[in-house]
């Protein structure tokens, strides 16, 4: 049997030994296997890696920032809230992506050797290196495991710039889940390169800053990147590359100086087990120190906490940037004393004290008219007719008093505004002032109406129980005078018999008793008249205070409450649980928000009757 026949015969038992035949069978088998596994792979790709699961404190901070932005949109401009909105968007986008992958960018200046380090970590020449500068024109990605495509899509890295590391018979398991991004030079002469760097640094989970012995102290690196990102130390690596160019112990000296500069930048160094940036020295060209960086990256990736730490650091940075517009310099709000002073100024402007005095005098005049002698009332009537022209000539005085009352209202609003906005950040202070100004525009007119109502007697003054008795006695005294006078007149004309004793006695009793009764009534009327005046003043004062509270204090209180809400949300963004009860965040001065507030001038025009009560007081004297 020739060899070909033997080969064909052995095929049914164990398959053909022909190399070409065996290769065909294997290819067919692999194709069949690929066709069977394709649906499973598609299902796996559709399911994707499980997204990030933020812990409760981080979720609470993100929710607080979202609430803070929503409450502040009407008070702060969009530029102030832009960074907060970006962090919220990035946190939401990163949360929906793989938690098994950690995206680490390799950033550095021109000629720092970052692409060489990128290739050394990947184990294969992926990124171009050379003398030409800049070498890297666009971000290049290298992923150590599957499932990173959505992350790279988020970074806008096209498929042609996505690579895999060198896969040997035993791939390095330490870097499983690592997605390494080689960035263009941050100091590149091409503006689009710098734009790539700035955009990527906001999206990646961590950064490896590669510096060289010549440019490790470069001002652009420290002032534009390291110092602003000092709060991101836990997701930062700082690598001193090209140590092969340094003779002897120079590498240690340069590394120590680099640590000093980082400390001046405010970057915490992760030494002695403390959280912070990892600082290493290596030579990507010779491989010296690269393994140490591999170990550090492997441990960093295995923790799978870089993404959450990055979001937390972003929240810290946003909180620091928003501090000037949310953090108060002192306890804010209106004290009870400030509200009382505001009410006192409004009462003074509306003439509550003068109205009370006028009401007291009116009550006394009423008592005098009812209990006084008719002869004295005739004299007062005549005197009022005689002095009426003087009152007409003095009609210009109320105009001046109205202007003075308007100024008092404006001053009251200004003063309470200054008290309320003390310590408030500028945007919220302006919101409080605007609320007070809007309320103050119609305040003089509203107080005018109160003054007019106070000037028009709505009811007769109340009369005490002794008033009718005094009126009856005064009428009796008048009757005695009339009877005695008629009796004497009758004697003079001879109608009655001469007898001076009885008529003189009657007239004397009436003449002396009438003023006596009037004096007694005047003394007895002091107490009721004073109480009536005090009641009138209190009613007008309360009405003016209620008007000021409704138009000025309540709108301002609403603004202060809004600030208190956003302040509490801001404290939650900081990761601090606000106090409940007690002095709280804003101090005891905020306890009166129901009526408290602030004000700014800008009250309206026209105060037709603010001085009329004062006019009545002056005219009644």
C-alpha positions, 0 to 999 in steps of 0.5 A, a space after each residue: 500500500 503506497 503512502 497516499 493510500 495509507 494516509 487516506 485509510 487512516 483518515 476515518 480513524 484519526 483524521 488525515 495526517 496531510 498537513 493541508 487537510 489538517 489545516 483545512 479541518 482546523 480552519 473549518 472548526 474555528 469558523 464553526 466555533 466562531 459562528 456559535 460563539 458570536 451570539 453570546 459575544 453580541 449579548 455580552 457586548 450589549 450587556 456591557 460591563 457593570 457601571 459604577 456604583 457610587 457610595 451613599 456619601 458620594 451620591 448624597 453630595 451629587 444630589 446636593 449639588 444638583 439641588 444647589 444648581 437648581 435653586 441657584 439658577 435664578 440668582 447666579 449667572 450661568 457662567 458661575 454654575 457652568 463647572 458644577 453642571 459639567 461635573 454633574 454631567 461627567 459624574 452621570 456619564 461615568 456612572 453608566 460606564 464600566 467599573 472594571 476599567 480605570 482610564 489613566 492619561 499619560 501627560 507631559 511636556 514636549 520631550 519629556 518621554 511620555 510616549 516612550 513610557 507609554 510604549 514601555 508600559 504597553 510592552 510594544 511600540 504603539 505610540 510614535 517616538 522621535 526627535 521631531 516635536 511634537 510627536 503625538 498629535 492626537 490621544 492614543 489609547 491602549 486597553 489591557 482588557 475587553 469592554 473599554 469601547 464605551 469609555 473610549 467612545 466617551 473620550 472621542 478616541 476613534 477606532 484607528 487610535 485604539 491599541 492592545 498591549 503586547 500579549 505574550 503567553 502569560 499576560 500581566 494580570 496586574 494591569 487588567 482593566 487599565 486603559 492608558 491614554 497617551 496625550 499630546 504635549 500640554 505645551 505644544 505649539 499647536 493649539 489643537 494639541 493643548 485643547 486635546 489635553 485640557 479636554 482629556 484631563 477633565 474626563 479621565 480617571 487618573 493622570 500620570 504626569 511625566 517630567 524630565 530633569 530639565 523641565 520638571 520645574 516648568 511654570 506652565 506645568 505647575 501654574 496651569 495644571 498641577 496647582 489647580 489640580 492639587 485636590 486630585 492628588 489621590 488620582 495623580 502620579 508624578 514620574 521623573 523620567 530620563 534619570 539615565 541622563 543624571 549622573 550619580 546621586 543627581 536623580 535623588 536630588 532632582 526627585 527631592 526638589 520635585 517633591 518640594 515643588 509639589 508640596 508648594 503646589 499644595 499636592 499631598 504626597 502619598 508617602 508612609 501610607 498616607 493618601 496622595 500623589 505617587 512620585 517615582 523616578 525612572 528611565 523609560 528608555 532603559 526600563 529602570 524603575 518601570 516595573 515599580 510604576 507597573 506595580 503601583 499602577 496594578 495596585 491602583 487599578 485593582 482597587 477600582 476606586 479611581 473613578 469615584 475618587 476623581 468625581 469626589 475630587 471634582 466635587 471638592 474643586 467645585 465647592 471651593 470655587 463656589 465658596 465666595 457665592 455661598 459661604 457667608 462671612 457671618 451669621 445672616 438674617 434679621 434680629 428681633 431688634 432690627 425688626 422692631 427698629 424698622 417698625 418704629 421708623 415706619 410708625 414715626 413716618 406714619 405719625 403714630 405718636 402724633 395720632 395718639 396725641 391727637 386722639 388723646 386731645 380729641 378725647 379731652 376736647 370731647 369731655 370738655 365740650 360735654 362737661 364744660 360750661 356753655 359760656 366757655 364753649 361760646 368763647 372757644 367757638 368765637 376764638 376758633 372763628 378768629 384764628 381760622 385765617 391763621 390756619 389757612 396761611 399755614 397750609 404749606 407745613 403739611 407738604 414739608 412734613 410729607 417730604 420728611 415722612 417719605 425720607 423716613 420711609 426710605 431711610 427705614 428701608 435702607 437701614 433694614 436692608 443693610 442689616 439683612 445683607 450684612 455678611 451675605 455673599 454678593 449675589 444673594 445680597 443683591 437678591 435681598 436688596 432687589 426684593 426689598 426695593 420692589 416692596 419699598 416702591 409702594 410702601 409710602 402710598 400704603 402708609 398714606 392710606 393708613 394716615 388718611 384712615 387715622 385722620 378720619 374719625 371712624 367712631 366716637 371716642 368711648 365715654 366712661 360711666 361718670 360722663 352722663 352724671 357730670 353732664 347732668 351736674 353741669 346742666 344743673 349748675 347752668 340752670 342755677 345760674 339762669 334761675 338766679 339771674 332771672 330772679 335778680 332781673 325780676 327784682 330789678 324790674 319789680 316783678 318779684 319781691 326784693 330778696 337778694 340772698 336766694 338768687 345771689 346764692 343760686 347764681 354763686 353756686 352755678 358760677 362756682 360749681 360750673 367751672 368746678 365740675 369742668 375742672 373735676 371732669 378734666 382731671 378725671 378724663 386724663 386717664 381715659 384720654 391717655 388710654 384712648 391715645 395709646 390705643 390709637 397709637 398702637 393700632 396705627 403702629 401695628 397697621 404700619 408694621 403689618 404693611 411694612 412686613 407684608 411689602 418689605 420684610 416678608 419678600 426679603 424673608 423669602 430670599 433669606 430662606 432661599 439662601 438658607 436652603 442653598 447654603 444647606 445644600 452647599 454644606 452637603 456638597 462639602 460632605 458635611 451634614 448640616 445641623 438641625 435645630 439650635 443655631 443651625 448654619 445661619 445662627 439665631 438671627 434667622 429665627 425670625 424669617 416669618 417676619 424678618 427681612 432686609 431692604 434697600 431704598 428705592 421707594 416709590 413717589 408720592 406720599 400724599 398724607 404721611 404728614 397729615 397726622 402730624 398736621 392734626 397734632 400741630 393744629 390741635 395744640 
